Structures are given as structure tokens and as C-alpha cells.
Amino acid sequence: MFGKSAELSSLSKVLPRNIALIGFMAVGKSAVGRNLARRLQRRFVDLDRLIEKAEGKKVREIFAAKGEAYFRQLEKRTLHEVLQLDGQVIATGGGVIMDDENLDLLRRQTTLIGLAAPIDTLLARAGTGPKRPLLKSADRRQQVEELMRQRESRYGQAHFTVDTNHLTLAQVVDQIIERLNDRGRPACKR
């Protein structure tokens, strides 16, 4: 136990102001973010939940009533507001990186961590209910494949990526902490 406590204490000295998680819907950003924040003793922020609270509606209801463009404006404004504070783990929405300003801001002001999983895993995790407004398609697989093609290069701009497939939540968080530790160590001179 002392080893993990000492590791986290030394890690807190080299951590960036904020850590942000990006990745496709259902990849686990919220669950991983919540657990990572707990382990690092940081505030957890879920952009979608903040937007829902401010609007008094679920994301799917916002999409249905006012459209994706309106939601993306809310998302952009909320991201800017959130990044005014330090010491947070931020779970972003899956499409936040499609805006050039958002992606640039995240790359500059956070350690940007990508979470990834194969399409079959994402489809299984997303379920078949109405909670995912961008998956209202007769062919959900085709819709996910198309969205992934559109977003792939942007997700690839994360400072590092962790594949969440076949890992427990604790294992994903452990890998992130290990990678953060590696980023904080000085490079060996050869």
C-alpha cells in the first residue's frame, strides 16, 4: 500500500493542470475518468453531465429538440469554462474533438488521453436503446464505422492511447497512471 501512495504522491507533482479523456462513445470515458480521479485525488468532470445539468435535459433530448449544432456550441462553451480550473480529470463527449479549437485547447491545456476499443466492443457497450443520438440508424455498425473513420485521425492526436478492450476498469486506470508516471520521468541521457 505504501508503494502506491508514494507513487501517487510523486505523480501529483508532475501531473499537468488537467487530464482529459477522449474516445468514441461507450469506450468508457466516464467510468475510467471517475475512477482515475478518485485514484489521483482530483475532481472529476463529465462534460455531458455538466451540459445536461445546465440545460435541464439529457443529451439525447437536446439533440432531438435543438440539433447537434446547438449541442456542439454548448459543448465548446462548457469545455472552455471547465478548463479555467486546474487539477481535474475530464471526460469529454465522443465528438468534442471534431472542433479544431476544442482539440487544440485540449492538446495544449491537458494531458490528452485516448481510450480505444474495437467496434464490436463499442456496439455491445452502447446497447440498443435511445441513449445514443448519433446511433439512430438502421445499421448501427455502419454508422459507428463511418463516425470512427471521421474521427480516427483526431483521436490519434492524444498524447497517448489505452486500449480498453479485455481490461478491467482498474487495469485501464493502472495503465494510465503508469503512462503518466513515464511522461513525468526525465529522459535518460545516452
C-alpha positions in Angstrom: 0.0 0.0 0.0 2.8 2.4 0.8 4.2 1.9 -2.7 1.0 3.1 -4.4 0.6 6.0 -2.0 4.2 7.2 -2.6 3.8 6.6 -6.4 0.6 8.8 -6.4 2.3 11.5 -4.3 5.2 11.8 -6.6 2.9 11.6 -9.6 0.9 14.6 -8.3 4.0 16.8 -8.5 4.5 16.2 -12.2 0.9 15.9 -13.4 -0.4 18.5 -15.8 -3.1 21.0 -14.8 -5.8 18.8 -16.1 -6.2 15.3 -17.7 -8.8 14.8 -20.4 -10.1 11.6 -21.8 -11.2 11.3 -25.4 -12.6 8.4 -27.4 -15.6 7.1 -29.1 -19.0 6.8 -27.3 -19.2 3.8 -25.0 -15.4 3.4 -24.8 -15.5 4.1 -21.0 -14.5 7.7 -20.7 -16.9 8.5 -17.8 -16.2 5.3 -15.8 -12.5 5.5 -16.3 -12.4 9.2 -15.6 -14.4 8.8 -12.3 -12.0 6.1 -11.1 -8.9 7.8 -12.3 -9.9 11.0 -10.5 -10.6 9.0 -7.3 -7.1 7.4 -7.5 -5.4 10.7 -8.2 -7.5 12.5 -5.7 -8.7 15.0 -8.3 -12.1 16.5 -9.2 -13.9 14.5 -11.9 -15.8 16.4 -14.6 -18.1 14.8 -17.2 -18.8 17.4 -19.9 -22.0 15.8 -21.0 -23.4 15.7 -17.4 -22.5 19.4 -17.0 -24.4 20.2 -20.2 -27.3 18.2 -19.1 -27.5 19.9 -15.7 -27.3 23.4 -17.3 -29.9 22.6 -19.9 -32.2 20.5 -17.7 -32.3 17.8 -20.4 -30.5 14.6 -21.3 -28.0 14.9 -24.3 -30.4 12.8 -26.5 -33.2 15.3 -25.6 -31.0 18.3 -26.5 -30.1 16.6 -29.9 -33.8 15.9 -30.6 -35.1 19.4 -29.6 -32.3 21.7 -30.9 -30.0 19.6 -33.0 -26.4 18.6 -33.0 -25.0 22.0 -33.9 -26.7 23.6 -30.9 -25.3 20.8 -28.7 -21.7 21.3 -30.1 -21.9 25.0 -29.2 -22.9 24.1 -25.6 -20.1 21.6 -25.5 -17.5 24.1 -26.7 -18.6 26.7 -24.2 -18.6 24.2 -21.4 -15.1 22.9 -22.3 -13.7 26.5 -22.2 -15.3 27.0 -18.8 -14.1 23.8 -17.3 -10.5 24.4 -18.5 -10.4 27.6 -16.4 -9.8 25.3 -13.3 -6.9 23.1 -12.6 -6.5 19.6 -11.1 -9.3 17.8 -12.9 -9.9 14.6 -14.7 -12.3 15.5 -17.6 -14.4 13.0 -19.5 -15.3 14.6 -22.9 -18.0 13.7 -25.3 -17.1 11.5 -28.2 -17.3 14.3 -30.8 -15.7 17.1 -28.9 -12.5 16.6 -30.9 -14.2 17.3 -34.2 -13.9 21.0 -33.5 -10.4 22.3 -34.3 -10.4 24.8 -31.4 -11.5 22.2 -28.9 -8.8 19.7 -30.0 -6.1 22.4 -29.9 -7.2 23.6 -26.5 -7.3 20.0 -25.1 -3.8 19.3 -26.5 -2.3 22.5 -25.1 -4.0 22.6 -21.7 -4.3 18.9 -20.7 -2.6 15.6 -20.9 -4.9 14.2 -23.6 -5.5 10.5 -23.2 -7.3 8.5 -25.8 -9.4 5.4 -24.9 -10.0 2.9 -27.7 -11.8 -0.4 -28.3 -12.9 -2.4 -31.3 -16.2 -1.7 -33.0 -17.8 -4.9 -31.7 -17.0 -3.9 -28.1 -18.3 -0.4 -28.6 -21.6 -1.7 -30.1 -22.0 -4.1 -27.2 -21.3 -1.4 -24.6 -23.6 1.2 -26.3 -26.6 -1.1 -26.2 -29.6 -0.7 -28.4 -31.7 1.9 -26.5 -32.2 5.6 -27.5 -29.5 6.9 -25.2 -27.0 7.4 -28.1 -28.5 10.0 -30.5 -25.8 9.6 -33.1 -26.6 5.9 -33.4 -30.2 6.3 -34.6 -29.6 4.3 -37.8 -30.9 1.1 -39.2 -27.3 -0.2 -39.5 -25.6 0.8 -36.2 -22.4 -0.9 -37.2 -22.1 1.1 -40.5 -22.9 4.3 -38.5 -20.1 3.5 -36.0 -17.7 2.6 -38.8 -18.4 5.9 -40.5 -18.1 8.0 -37.4 -14.8 6.2 -36.5 -13.4 7.0 -40.0 -14.3 10.7 -39.5 -12.8 10.8 -36.0 -9.8 8.4 -36.2 -7.1 10.9 -37.0 -8.4 13.3 -34.3 -8.4 10.6 -31.7 -4.9 9.8 -32.8 -3.7 13.2 -31.6 -4.0 12.2 -28.0 -0.7 12.3 -26.1 -1.2 8.5 -25.6 -3.9 5.9 -26.0 -5.0 3.0 -23.9 -7.0 0.1 -25.5 -9.8 -0.7 -23.0 -10.8 -4.0 -24.7 -10.3 -7.0 -22.4 -9.2 -4.8 -19.5 -11.0 -4.3 -16.2 -11.6 -0.7 -15.2 -8.8 -1.0 -12.6 -6.4 -2.2 -15.2 -7.2 0.7 -17.5 -6.6 3.2 -14.7 -3.4 1.4 -13.7 -2.1 1.7 -17.3 -3.0 5.4 -17.4 -1.2 6.1 -14.2 1.8 4.1 -15.4 1.9 6.1 -18.6 1.5 9.4 -16.7 4.4 8.3 -14.5 6.5 7.6 -17.6 5.7 11.0 -19.0 6.8 12.7 -15.8 10.2 11.0 -15.6 13.2 12.8 -17.1 14.6 11.2 -20.2 17.7 9.1 -19.8 20.8 10.6 -21.4 22.7 8.2 -23.6 
